[in-house]
């Protein structure tokens, strides 16, 4: 039985896996202790659960459990990593390198760093959404303390060459932080093999609960330290004070365990569905995939349907929960900065839809999505003056559009 | 953001989608917006010898509110005289469709499209082009 609407916005958030919920429930009622209470059984029980979660997470990303700092989510982890490194390594330098396609949690944190007197280089990306390694290396100066480049992009799913990036960072004695939010739990992420010094990630992008995430902070080769951004009881080795969200952490741990266990089979199935969805939608005339198709997350597809506006299209596919790079709702009318960074013209950026599949997506849902999108695109193109002009062979660039 | 029932109705059942022969002297065409802004509206009117708008058609590239605004505009244009049509104000469209503040822009576009179509008709028929207030966006 097909239940509508169909959720295909799993880059925004994923549903909680019922197995994760089962693991969490006891820690909300019976085993509610504060993990920092060292003097009674309730506290010990909570601490034990947190330690177990640390092990589960460490096993997923191949690190020591001691290298996991729990936070409220990836945004906080991004802030802690970048601001924490900036403050801790101030005597070494004040220069950070990032890219224009990073998540706002990184870009806005970098803007903040600039206000504090830091220098930030924003690397461009190519048409596929990838950074240029040569450009990265050339951007490094003797003041550079951190390279902050995401593992995989949230809008187009493009995966950066993480190992090459970390090799460059290491060669120059610069720390490498990656926002792993979209990648962890979806593709194999190994902080040792990948040479990552710090990594942010979040539970709710991998079938865990919202409001909990972690920051991986390397302890050896090199030993990385960050200045705490929150003062208090000195939890999490002094790097992040605040009573631990025990049920959330248990959920993150369970989600990590399930990701490790199911990743290969999940990926094979999800990628096959994604590829079918994409293949079918690309049979629509004048439709294009955005970003690299070779270096991409297995569950993401970002497609532009030319001459149809994304938000109008989302309304037409009301039984599908998807997301658009169009920004007709915003006062600025500026479409997605990520799509623009890939070199998409504004009209193509306005015409995009992002599909994000999950382990709960079914073949039946994909069938429905294909038909629904095809129908809506056809209907809207009938209504689109741009489509009419295109069909008449009028070059849209030759038109003097009204100042607007 | 939840759209009003009227926006949804116009989106699902757009009135007067289509194309009039822009070469004809009694047809006025207004094309406003730009693809890079995410909305382009084309509004056309056909005018009889008594200066009455007998037909109106639209085609719109844009969000649901832009489609609904232009669809509503064509409904309102039909049967009005050219002079009456000039009095259609974007805030009337906002009110009728219960557009949220962030979508007021779409109604402005519709008003501009109406005025632009009327001006096109006037110029074609040897009437002086109207001085339209510079659009406010």
Interface residues (C-beta under 8 A of the other chain):
Chain A: X307 X308 X309 X310 X311 X312 X315 X316 X326 X327 X328 X329 X330 X331 X333 X335 X345 X346 X347 X350 X382 X383 X384 X385 X386 X387 X388 X396 X399 X401 X402 X403 X404
Chain B: X1 X3 X11 X14 X17 X19 X31 X32 X33 X34 X35 X36 X37 X38 X39 X40 X41 X42 X59 X60 X61 X62 X63 X64 X65 X66 X67 X102 X103 X105 X109 X112 X116 X135 X137
